[in-house]
Amino acid sequence: MKIAQEWLRSSLGYECRDLALLEAALTHRSAGGTHNERLEFLGDAVLNCVVAMLVFREFGAADEGDLSRLRATLVSGESLAVIASEIGLGDQLHLGSGELKSGGFRRKSILADGFEAVLGAIYLDGGFAAVAAAVERIFAPRLEALPSAAELKDPKTRLQEALQARSLPIPVYLVESISGQAHHQTFRVSCSSEALGISA
């Protein structure tokens, strides 16, 4: 646990007093015993709150929709997995033998969940100010690197906003086909606008 405590200090700038919390945060369900899922739940909520405060503070001109997109970009599973990988979280995780053999310490979902669990442990151990400082330490450079709020909008939203700005009706969308397994479907959608005379 001493190695994990040093890792936490160097990567997130926090020294955990309750090492049982840190151990639980770093233990995946596959390892058996006390695991990190409850801490992940708490860490997810705390992370969203702190990142919401950061984007609210940093992007004073952004509206609610833009702030939501900025926050979602920062706390996406993909983003959290990258952060967890950068700080070496995978090397600290306790996994069951099957998960370990299949490379679970590199699996994005396990890394993202583990990162949230560590934040949950920091919150319980040191309170809101401690976890806010750890989150800001990690996310401050990412705030500066974010694309503009307009660039974060999906193409459908950008098209609709452009049409509405010109007082034109929004396009009509039609699902042309659905393929793939129920849990991983691909949709083919057409979009047409009489006002613009286009269909795609």
C-alpha positions in Angstrom: 0.0 0.0 0.0 3.0 2.3 0.5 3.7 2.3 -3.2 0.0 3.1 -4.0 0.1 6.0 -1.4 3.3 7.4 -3.1 1.6 7.0 -6.5 -1.4 9.0 -5.2 0.8 11.7 -3.8 2.8 12.2 -7.0 0.0 11.9 -9.5 -2.9 13.7 -7.7 -1.1 15.6 -5.0 -3.0 13.9 -2.2 -1.9 11.9 0.8 -4.6 9.4 1.9 -5.0 9.0 5.7 -7.3 6.0 5.4 -5.4 3.4 3.5 -8.3 1.0 3.5 -10.2 3.5 1.3 -7.4 3.8 -1.1 -7.1 0.0 -1.3 -10.8 -0.3 -2.0 -10.6 2.3 -4.7 -7.8 0.4 -6.4 -9.6 -3.0 -6.2 -11.6 -4.2 -9.2 -14.7 -6.4 -8.6 -12.9 -9.3 -10.2 -10.4 -9.4 -7.4 -13.1 -10.3 -4.9 -13.7 -8.9 -1.5 -14.2 -5.1 -1.0 -14.1 -3.5 -4.4 -14.4 0.0 -5.9 -17.9 0.1 -7.5 -19.5 2.2 -4.7 -16.5 4.6 -4.6 -16.7 4.8 -8.4 -20.4 5.9 -8.0 -19.4 8.6 -5.6 -16.4 9.7 -7.5 -18.4 10.1 -10.7 -20.8 12.5 -8.9 -18.0 14.5 -7.3 -16.0 14.6 -10.6 -19.0 16.0 -12.5 -19.6 18.6 -9.8 -16.0 19.8 -9.7 -15.6 19.8 -13.5 -18.9 21.7 -13.8 -17.5 24.4 -11.4 -14.3 24.6 -13.4 -16.0 25.1 -16.8 -18.5 27.5 -15.3 -15.6 29.6 -13.9 -13.4 29.3 -17.0 -16.0 29.9 -19.7 -17.9 32.9 -18.5 -19.5 33.6 -21.9 -20.7 30.0 -22.5 -24.4 29.2 -22.2 -25.8 26.1 -20.4 -25.7 23.9 -23.5 -22.1 24.8 -24.2 -21.1 24.2 -20.6 -22.8 20.8 -20.6 -20.9 19.9 -23.8 -17.6 21.1 -22.4 -18.1 19.1 -19.2 -19.2 16.0 -21.1 -16.0 16.2 -23.2 -13.8 16.4 -20.1 -15.5 13.6 -18.1 -16.2 11.1 -20.9 -15.1 7.6 -20.4 -12.5 8.0 -23.1 -11.1 11.1 -21.5 -10.9 9.5 -18.1 -9.2 6.4 -19.5 -6.6 8.6 -21.1 -6.0 10.5 -17.8 -5.8 7.2 -15.8 -3.3 5.8 -18.3 -1.2 9.0 -18.2 -1.0 8.9 -14.4 -0.2 5.1 -14.3 -3.4 4.0 -12.6 -3.4 0.6 -14.4 -0.2 -0.4 -12.6 -1.9 0.3 -9.2 -5.1 -1.7 -9.8 -5.8 -5.0 -8.0 -7.5 -7.3 -10.6 -8.7 -10.9 -10.5 -6.4 -13.3 -12.4 -8.8 -13.6 -15.4 -9.0 -9.8 -15.8 -5.3 -9.5 -15.3 -4.5 -12.1 -18.0 -6.9 -10.4 -20.5 -5.1 -7.0 -20.0 -7.8 -5.5 -17.8 -5.3 -3.0 -16.4 -5.3 -1.4 -19.9 -9.1 -1.7 -20.5 -10.6 1.8 -20.9 -13.7 1.1 -18.8 -11.7 -0.3 -15.9 -9.2 2.6 -16.0 -12.0 5.2 -16.2 -14.0 3.5 -13.4 -10.8 3.2 -11.2 -10.1 6.9 -11.7 -13.5 7.8 -10.5 -13.2 5.4 -7.5 -9.9 7.1 -6.5 -11.7 10.4 -6.5 -14.5 9.0 -4.4 -11.9 7.8 -1.9 -10.2 11.2 -1.8 -13.6 12.8 -1.2 -14.4 10.5 1.7 -10.9 10.8 3.2 -10.2 14.5 2.8 -13.5 16.2 1.9 -14.6 18.3 -1.0 -11.7 20.8 -1.0 -9.2 17.9 -1.3 -10.9 16.2 -4.2 -11.5 19.6 -5.9 -7.8 20.3 -5.7 -6.9 16.9 -7.1 -9.4 17.3 -10.0 -8.2 20.8 -10.8 -4.6 19.6 -10.8 -5.4 17.0 -13.5 -8.0 19.0 -15.5 -6.5 22.6 -15.6 -4.3 21.8 -18.6 -7.1 20.1 -20.3 -9.4 23.1 -19.9 -6.9 25.2 -21.9 -6.7 22.6 -24.7 -10.5 22.3 -25.2 -11.9 23.1 -28.6 -14.3 26.0 -28.7 -17.9 25.3 -27.6 -19.1 25.6 -31.2 -16.6 22.9 -32.3 -18.0 20.5 -29.7 -21.5 20.7 -31.2 -22.4 17.7 -33.3 -23.2 18.4 -37.0 -26.9 18.0 -36.6 -27.0 20.7 -33.9 -24.8 23.0 -36.0 -27.1 22.6 -39.0 -30.3 23.2 -37.0 -28.8 26.3 -35.3 -27.7 27.7 -38.7 -31.2 27.2 -40.2 -32.9 28.7 -37.1 -30.6 31.7 -37.2 -32.0 32.4 -40.8 -35.6 31.7 -39.7 -35.7 28.6 -41.8 -37.5 25.4 -40.7 -35.4 22.6 -39.3 -34.7 19.6 -41.6 -36.6 16.4 -41.6 -34.7 13.3 -40.4 -35.6 9.8 -41.4 -34.1 6.5 -40.2 -33.3 4.6 -43.4 -31.9 1.4 -41.9 -30.6 -0.1 -38.6 -27.9 -2.8 -38.6 -25.9 -4.6 -36.0 -26.5 -6.3 -32.6 -29.0 -4.7 -30.2 -26.2 -3.4 -28.0 -24.1 -2.0 -30.8 -26.3 -0.7 -33.6 -25.5 1.4 -36.6 -28.2 3.8 -37.9 -28.4 5.2 -41.4 -30.3 8.4 -41.4 -31.3 10.8 -44.2 -31.7 14.5 -43.8 -33.7 16.8 -46.1 -34.4 20.5 -46.1 -37.0 21.9 -48.5 -35.8 25.4 -47.7 -32.3 24.6 -48.8 -33.4 22.2 -51.6 -31.0 19.4 -50.3 -31.3 15.8 -49.2 -28.5 13.7 -47.9 
